[in-house]
Amino acid sequence: MPAISIIMPLYNAERYLAEALQSVVKQTYGNFELICIDDCSTDGTRKIVEAFRRKDGRIRMLINEAHAGAAPSRNKGLRAAAGEYILFLDGDDIFEEELLEKAAGAMEKYQTDLVLFEYLHVPSESVYIKKVIERPENFEERYCTVPFSMEDFAPREFPWWASSPCNKMFLRRFLIREGLEFQDLPSSNDVFFAQMALFCARKMICLNDRRVMVYARDHSQPQRISNRRNLMCCYAALENLCKKLRERGMLGKYAPYLYYRLPAYLIHMLSLEKNEERRRKLYHFLQTEGVCRCVEYGKEYYGQIDAYDRYLLESFQENAYESRWFENQCTYFQYYLQQNGDVICDYIKVGRAQNRKMILWGAGVNGESLLEYLEAHSLKLFGVADQDRSKQGTIVGGYVIADPAAFMQEADHILVTSIQLYREVSHAVRNTGVVVVDLLAMLTERKTDS
């Protein structure tokens, strides 16, 4: 009995298929089966699989009687799988050699429903260049050492991996228990499956390995089983997610998570559409019908949603396409700065009265907005610092951006505009007596319903 079943849907995949198969065959962990589902390919796909299968008995091939698409092919593979754990791979992607060993090891150690790992889209010519992903401070401690579920974190702190099944290993019993299958759509058929798995998982863990474990090729050739993206399919997947969460009685607990993700997806959809006429038509659909339909599923929980997320959803309905607000919407920090910025002003006024030397750490978008806001209220800081050397020496908001080290002997309070910066800076100045102030937390403690 194989421990792992790898499911690979295939349609006219001959160009890169041998490389994908080879990346499976040479895995350091050998107790697996590879189930290839040929979706009526008209090229040499089937011959390539047969050649590998004759040499390696761990490879199986299923053949669709008629061209069905990626979702039915993956579902067929799921039904045929015998392994305790499930992985998915496309016919033009590449596994890191130790993926099965590391992912299965984490599943066994932590007894989780799924394991998350690093996945990266790269140009075809770069698919064999090994990459390591930079992770924020404390990422391993928060996400890689103790199993968690979605509700263990606030929506903005949950590690939302990409909506792909290819960056996750699943416990087969979990998929059966939750009745999870791929949605039969021409494209975006994996969005519902991948997102619903995150909502349903009682225990998950991020692989404590910064290496990219799956390399997905970016190219324009029709090598993938479903590569023609219809953005209405993406919308259909998101609406199905809303519908199924409601049907399962999960929205009472997960409405803030769902409606945090929804506007981000919708805005991303608009960014993907490069044709002006089609993008305008898509926006009109979202404005007049699409957003309302998704919100209707969770209407009784709408008050639980963060005010910023409600602002984004309502912006679709309140703003004309010509405003292009979705191309440069305000950030979470900027929104709450406009709503509750007086609490920061009061804090800085008290600090100045007590002769505190307060510096801002971070001169990005949020930092610039803060400096503009303070200038409008005639408030000054002791200085501004940023670790990005390209910013040091430049002038932002009337301040010369300095290396943080330049202030370490003088500053007694460091202001930051995000929870991630708060963690990183707190770690950097530990044991120094310097107070690090999370301004975003200060703003959102007094959330507004406006």
C-alpha positions as CSV (number, residue, x, y, z in Angstrom):
1,M,0.0,0.0,0.0
2,P,1.6,3.4,-1.0
3,A,1.8,6.0,1.7
4,I,1.4,8.9,-0.8
5,S,-0.7,9.2,-3.9
6,I,0.4,11.9,-6.4
7,I,-2.4,12.9,-8.8
8,M,-1.4,14.4,-12.2
9,P,-4.0,15.5,-14.7
10,L,-2.7,15.6,-18.3
11,Y,-3.8,17.1,-21.6
12,N,-1.3,17.6,-24.4
13,A,1.5,17.9,-22.0
14,E,4.3,16.2,-24.0
15,R,6.7,19.2,-24.0
16,Y,7.6,19.2,-20.3
17,L,6.0,15.9,-19.1
18,A,9.2,13.8,-19.0
19,E,10.8,16.4,-16.7
20,A,7.8,16.5,-14.4
21,L,7.7,12.7,-14.2
22,Q,11.4,12.5,-13.6
23,S,11.1,15.0,-10.7
24,V,8.7,12.4,-9.1
25,V,10.7,9.3,-9.9
26,K,13.9,10.7,-8.3
27,Q,12.2,11.6,-5.0
28,T,14.2,10.7,-1.9
29,Y,11.0,9.1,-0.5
30,G,10.0,6.1,-2.5
31,N,6.7,4.8,-1.1
32,F,4.3,6.5,-3.4
33,E,2.0,6.0,-6.4
34,L,1.8,8.4,-9.3
35,I,-1.7,8.5,-10.9
36,C,-1.6,10.1,-14.3
37,I,-5.0,10.9,-15.8
38,D,-4.8,11.4,-19.6
39,D,-7.7,13.7,-20.7
40,C,-7.8,12.6,-24.3
41,S,-4.5,14.1,-25.3
42,T,-3.8,14.4,-29.1
43,D,0.0,14.6,-28.8
44,G,2.6,12.2,-27.3
45,T,1.5,12.5,-23.7
46,R,0.2,8.9,-23.4
47,K,3.3,7.4,-24.9
48,I,5.6,9.3,-22.5
49,V,3.6,8.1,-19.5
50,E,3.7,4.5,-20.8
51,A,7.4,4.7,-21.3
52,F,7.9,5.7,-17.7
53,R,5.3,3.2,-16.5
54,R,7.1,0.3,-18.0
55,K,10.2,1.2,-16.1
56,D,8.5,2.1,-12.8
57,G,5.6,0.2,-11.4
58,R,4.7,3.0,-9.1
59,I,3.2,4.9,-12.1
60,R,-0.4,4.3,-13.1
61,M,-2.4,5.8,-16.0
62,L,-6.1,6.4,-16.2
63,I,-7.7,7.4,-19.4
64,N,-10.8,9.6,-19.8
65,E,-13.3,8.4,-22.4
66,A,-14.0,11.9,-23.4
67,H,-12.2,15.2,-22.8
68,A,-13.4,16.4,-19.4
69,G,-11.0,19.0,-18.1
70,A,-8.8,19.4,-15.0
71,A,-11.5,19.1,-12.3
72,P,-13.1,15.8,-13.3
73,S,-9.6,14.4,-14.0
74,R,-8.4,15.3,-10.6
75,N,-11.5,14.0,-9.0
76,K,-11.1,10.7,-10.9
77,G,-7.6,10.5,-9.5
78,L,-8.8,11.2,-6.0
79,R,-11.3,8.3,-6.2
80,A,-8.6,5.9,-7.5
81,A,-6.0,7.0,-4.9
82,A,-4.8,4.4,-2.3
83,G,-2.3,6.5,-0.4
84,E,-2.7,7.9,3.1
85,Y,-1.6,11.3,1.8
86,I,-2.4,13.2,-1.4
87,L,-0.3,15.5,-3.5
88,F,-1.1,17.2,-6.8
89,L,1.3,18.0,-9.6
90,D,0.7,19.5,-13.1
91,G,2.4,18.0,-16.1
92,D,4.8,20.9,-16.6
93,D,5.9,21.5,-13.0
94,I,8.8,20.3,-11.0
95,F,9.0,18.8,-7.5
96,E,12.0,19.5,-5.2
97,E,13.7,16.1,-4.6
98,E,12.9,16.0,-0.9
99,L,9.3,17.2,-1.1
100,L,7.7,13.8,-0.4
101,E,10.1,13.0,2.4
102,K,9.7,16.4,4.2
103,A,6.0,16.8,3.7
104,A,5.1,13.2,4.7
105,G,7.5,13.5,7.7
106,A,5.6,16.6,8.9
107,M,2.2,14.9,8.4
108,E,3.3,11.9,10.5
109,K,4.9,14.0,13.2
110,Y,2.1,16.5,13.7
111,Q,-0.9,14.3,12.6
112,T,-2.4,17.1,10.6
113,D,-5.1,17.3,7.9
114,L,-2.7,19.2,5.6
115,V,0.8,20.5,5.3
116,L,1.6,23.8,3.5
117,F,4.9,24.4,1.7
118,E,6.6,26.9,-0.6
119,Y,5.4,27.0,-4.2
120,L,6.7,29.5,-6.9
121,H,5.8,30.4,-10.4
122,V,8.9,30.9,-12.5
123,P,9.8,31.3,-16.2
124,S,10.3,28.0,-17.9
125,E,14.1,28.7,-18.3
126,S,14.4,29.2,-14.6
127,V,12.6,26.1,-13.4
128,Y,15.8,24.3,-12.2
129,I,17.3,27.3,-10.4
130,K,16.8,26.5,-6.7
131,K,15.2,29.2,-4.7
132,V,14.7,29.9,-1.0
133,I,11.9,32.1,0.3
134,E,12.5,34.8,2.8
135,R,10.1,34.5,5.7
136,P,9.2,37.2,8.2
137,E,10.7,37.2,11.7
138,N,9.1,34.5,14.0
139,F,7.3,32.8,11.0
140,E,8.7,29.4,12.0
141,E,7.8,29.8,15.6
142,R,4.2,30.9,14.8
143,Y,3.4,28.5,11.9
144,C,5.9,25.7,11.8
145,T,6.1,24.3,15.3
146,V,2.6,23.7,16.6
147,P,-0.4,22.6,14.5
148,F,-3.1,25.2,14.1
149,S,-6.5,25.9,12.5
150,M,-7.8,29.0,10.8
151,E,-9.5,30.2,14.0
152,D,-6.3,30.2,15.9
153,F,-5.3,33.4,14.1
154,A,-6.9,36.7,13.2
155,P,-7.9,36.8,9.5
156,R,-4.9,39.0,8.6
157,E,-2.4,36.8,10.5
158,F,-3.5,33.5,9.1
159,P,-1.0,32.2,6.5
160,W,-3.2,32.3,3.4
161,W,-1.2,30.1,0.9
162,A,-2.0,30.5,-2.8
163,S,-5.3,29.1,-4.1
164,S,-3.6,26.0,-5.6
165,P,-3.7,22.4,-4.5
166,C,0.0,22.1,-5.6
167,N,1.4,23.7,-2.5
168,K,-0.2,21.4,0.0
169,M,-0.1,17.7,1.1
170,F,-3.6,16.5,2.2
171,L,-4.6,13.6,4.5
172,R,-6.9,11.5,2.3
173,R,-9.2,10.8,5.2
174,F,-9.6,14.5,5.7
175,L,-10.7,15.0,2.0
176,I,-13.2,12.1,2.3
177,R,-14.5,13.4,5.7
178,E,-15.1,16.8,4.3
179,G,-16.4,15.6,0.9
180,L,-13.9,17.9,-0.9
181,E,-13.8,17.7,-4.7
182,F,-12.7,20.0,-7.4
183,Q,-15.3,22.3,-8.9
184,D,-16.0,21.5,-12.5
185,L,-15.1,24.8,-14.2
186,P,-13.1,25.5,-17.4
187,S,-10.6,27.5,-15.3
188,S,-10.0,28.4,-11.6
189,N,-11.4,24.9,-10.8
190,D,-8.9,24.6,-7.9
191,V,-9.8,27.8,-6.1
192,F,-12.8,26.4,-4.2
193,F,-11.0,23.1,-3.3
194,A,-7.8,24.8,-2.0
195,Q,-9.7,27.5,0.0
196,M,-12.3,25.2,1.4
197,A,-9.6,22.9,2.6
198,L,-8.1,25.7,4.7
199,F,-11.5,26.5,6.2
200,C,-12.2,22.8,7.0
201,A,-8.8,21.7,8.3
202,R,-8.8,21.1,12.1
203,K,-5.0,20.9,12.2
204,M,-2.5,22.1,9.7
205,I,1.2,23.0,9.8
206,C,3.6,25.0,7.5
207,L,6.7,23.0,6.5
208,N,9.7,24.3,8.4
209,D,11.7,24.5,5.2
210,R,12.2,27.7,3.3
211,R,13.1,25.9,0.1
212,V,10.7,26.2,-2.8
213,M,9.2,22.7,-3.0
214,V,7.2,23.0,-6.3
215,Y,8.3,25.1,-9.3
216,A,5.3,26.0,-11.6
217,R,6.2,27.0,-15.1
218,D,4.9,30.4,-16.4
219,H,4.4,30.2,-20.2
220,S,1.8,30.9,-22.8
221,Q,1.8,27.5,-24.5
222,P,-1.3,25.3,-23.8
223,Q,0.6,22.8,-21.8
224,R,-1.7,22.8,-18.8
225,I,-4.9,20.9,-18.8
226,S,-6.8,24.1,-18.2
227,N,-4.9,27.3,-18.9
228,R,-7.4,29.5,-20.6
229,R,-8.5,31.8,-17.7
230,N,-12.1,32.9,-17.6
231,L,-12.4,35.4,-14.8
232,M,-16.1,34.6,-14.4
233,C,-15.0,31.1,-13.5
234,C,-12.9,32.6,-10.7
235,Y,-16.0,34.5,-9.5
236,A,-18.0,31.2,-9.7
237,A,-15.5,29.6,-7.4
238,L,-15.6,32.4,-4.9
239,E,-19.4,32.4,-4.8
240,N,-19.4,28.6,-4.4
241,L,-17.1,29.1,-1.4
242,C,-19.6,31.5,0.2
243,K,-22.5,29.1,-0.6
244,K,-20.8,26.0,0.8
245,L,-19.7,27.7,4.0
246,R,-23.2,28.8,4.6
247,E,-24.6,25.4,3.8
248,R,-22.2,23.8,6.3
249,G,-23.1,26.3,9.0
250,M,-19.6,27.7,9.1
251,L,-20.2,31.3,8.4
252,G,-21.0,32.2,12.0
253,K,-17.4,31.4,12.9
254,Y,-15.6,32.3,9.6
255,A,-17.4,35.3,8.2
256,P,-14.5,37.7,9.1
257,Y,-12.1,35.3,7.3
258,L,-14.2,34.9,4.2
259,Y,-15.0,38.5,3.7
260,Y,-11.4,39.5,4.4
261,R,-10.3,37.3,1.5
262,L,-13.2,38.1,-0.9
263,P,-12.4,41.7,-1.8
264,A,-8.7,40.9,-2.2
265,Y,-9.7,38.2,-4.7
266,L,-12.1,40.4,-6.6
267,I,-9.5,43.2,-6.9
268,H,-7.0,40.6,-8.1
269,M,-9.4,39.4,-10.7
270,L,-9.7,42.9,-12.1
271,S,-5.9,43.3,-12.2
272,L,-5.6,40.0,-14.2
273,E,-8.0,41.2,-17.0
274,K,-5.9,43.3,-19.4
275,N,-8.6,43.9,-21.9
276,E,-10.3,47.2,-21.1
277,E,-13.7,46.3,-22.4
278,R,-13.8,43.0,-20.6
279,R,-12.5,44.5,-17.4
280,R,-15.2,47.2,-17.5
281,K,-17.8,44.5,-18.1
282,L,-16.5,42.4,-15.2
283,Y,-16.6,45.4,-12.9
284,H,-20.2,46.2,-13.9
285,F,-21.1,42.6,-13.0
286,L,-19.4,42.9,-9.6
287,Q,-21.0,46.3,-9.0
288,T,-24.6,45.4,-9.9
289,E,-24.8,41.8,-9.0
290,G,-21.6,39.8,-8.0
291,V,-20.7,41.4,-4.7
292,C,-24.3,41.5,-3.5
293,R,-24.7,37.8,-4.2
294,C,-21.6,36.9,-2.2
295,V,-22.5,39.2,0.7
296,E,-26.0,37.9,0.8
297,Y,-24.8,34.5,1.9
298,G,-23.4,36.0,5.1
299,K,-25.7,38.9,5.6
300,E,-26.6,38.1,9.2
301,Y,-22.9,38.1,10.1
302,Y,-22.0,41.3,8.2
303,G,-21.5,43.3,11.4
304,Q,-18.7,40.9,12.4
305,I,-16.7,41.9,9.4
306,D,-13.8,44.3,9.8
307,A,-14.8,47.8,8.9
308,Y,-12.0,48.0,6.3
309,D,-13.2,44.9,4.5
310,R,-16.8,46.3,4.5
311,Y,-15.4,49.5,3.0
312,L,-13.7,47.5,0.2
313,L,-16.9,45.5,-0.6
314,E,-19.0,48.6,-0.5
315,S,-16.6,50.5,-2.7
316,F,-17.5,48.2,-5.6
317,Q,-21.1,49.3,-5.3
318,E,-20.5,53.0,-4.5
319,N,-17.7,53.9,-7.0
320,A,-17.9,54.1,-10.8
321,Y,-15.4,52.0,-12.8
322,E,-13.9,55.3,-14.1
323,S,-12.7,56.1,-10.6
324,R,-10.2,53.2,-10.8
325,W,-10.2,53.0,-7.0
326,F,-9.4,49.3,-7.2
327,E,-6.0,50.1,-8.7
328,N,-4.8,52.1,-5.8
329,Q,-7.1,51.5,-2.9
330,C,-6.1,52.7,0.5
331,T,-4.2,50.3,2.8
332,Y,-5.6,48.9,6.0
333,F,-3.4,51.3,8.0
334,Q,-4.4,54.3,5.9
335,Y,-8.1,53.5,6.3
336,Y,-7.8,53.4,10.1
337,L,-5.5,56.4,10.2
338,Q,-8.3,58.5,8.6
339,Q,-10.9,57.0,10.9
340,N,-9.0,57.1,14.2
341,G,-5.8,59.1,13.7
342,D,-6.5,61.4,16.6
343,V,-5.4,58.6,19.0
344,I,-2.0,58.7,17.5
345,C,-1.9,62.5,17.6
346,D,-2.8,62.4,21.3
347,Y,-0.1,59.8,22.0
348,I,2.6,61.9,20.3
349,K,1.5,65.1,22.0
350,V,1.8,63.3,25.4
351,G,5.2,62.0,24.3
352,R,6.5,65.4,23.3
353,A,5.3,66.8,26.7
354,Q,7.4,64.1,28.4
355,N,10.4,64.8,26.1
356,R,10.3,61.3,24.5
357,K,12.5,60.9,21.5
358,M,10.1,59.1,19.1
359,I,11.2,57.8,15.7
360,L,9.2,56.1,13.0
361,W,10.7,52.8,11.7
362,G,9.6,52.2,8.1
363,A,9.3,54.8,5.3
364,G,7.0,52.8,3.0
365,V,3.5,53.6,1.9
366,N,2.1,53.5,5.4
367,G,5.0,55.4,6.9
368,E,4.6,58.2,4.3
369,S,0.9,58.4,5.0
370,L,1.6,58.8,8.7
371,L,4.1,61.5,8.1
372,E,1.7,63.4,5.9
373,Y,-1.0,63.0,8.6
374,L,1.2,64.3,11.3
375,E,2.4,67.2,9.2
376,A,-1.2,68.2,8.6
377,H,-1.7,68.2,12.4
378,S,1.6,70.1,13.0
379,L,3.3,67.2,14.8
380,K,7.0,66.3,14.5
381,L,9.0,63.2,15.3
382,F,12.6,62.9,16.4
383,G,13.4,61.1,13.1
384,V,12.6,58.4,10.6
385,A,14.6,55.3,9.9
386,D,14.4,52.4,7.5
387,Q,16.5,49.3,7.0
388,D,16.2,49.5,3.2
389,R,19.5,51.0,2.2
390,S,18.0,52.4,-1.0
391,K,15.8,54.7,1.1
392,Q,18.5,55.8,3.4
393,G,19.6,59.4,2.7
394,T,16.4,60.2,0.7
395,I,13.9,62.7,2.0
396,V,10.3,61.6,2.9
397,G,7.9,64.0,4.5
398,G,10.6,66.4,5.3
399,Y,12.8,63.9,7.1
400,V,16.1,62.5,5.9
401,I,15.7,58.7,6.2
402,A,18.4,57.2,8.4
403,D,19.8,53.8,9.1
404,P,18.1,52.6,12.3
405,A,21.5,52.1,14.0
406,A,21.9,55.9,13.9
407,F,19.1,56.4,16.4
408,M,19.7,53.4,18.7
409,Q,21.6,55.4,21.2
410,E,19.1,58.2,21.4
411,A,15.6,57.0,20.6
412,D,13.5,55.7,23.5
413,H,10.3,55.0,21.5
414,I,10.0,53.4,18.1
415,L,6.8,53.7,16.2
416,V,5.8,51.1,13.6
417,T,2.8,50.8,11.3
418,S,2.2,47.0,11.1
419,I,2.2,43.9,13.4
420,Q,5.0,42.4,11.3
421,L,7.2,45.4,11.7
422,Y,6.3,45.4,15.4
423,R,7.6,41.8,15.8
424,E,10.7,42.4,13.7
425,V,11.7,45.7,15.5
426,S,10.9,44.3,18.9
427,H,13.2,41.4,18.2
428,A,15.9,43.8,16.9
429,V,15.9,46.1,20.0
430,R,15.2,43.4,22.7
431,N,17.0,44.0,26.0
432,T,17.7,47.7,25.1
433,G,14.9,49.3,27.0
434,V,13.5,50.9,23.9
435,V,9.7,50.9,23.7
436,V,8.2,49.7,20.4
437,V,4.7,51.0,19.7
438,D,2.4,49.3,17.2
439,L,0.4,52.2,15.8
440,L,-1.9,49.9,13.8
441,A,-3.0,48.2,17.0
442,M,-3.5,51.6,18.6
443,L,-5.8,52.6,15.7
444,T,-7.8,49.4,15.5
445,E,-8.5,49.1,19.2
446,R,-11.2,51.7,18.6
447,K,-12.7,50.3,15.5
448,T,-15.3,52.3,13.7
449,D,-18.5,51.1,12.0
450,S,-18.5,54.1,9.7
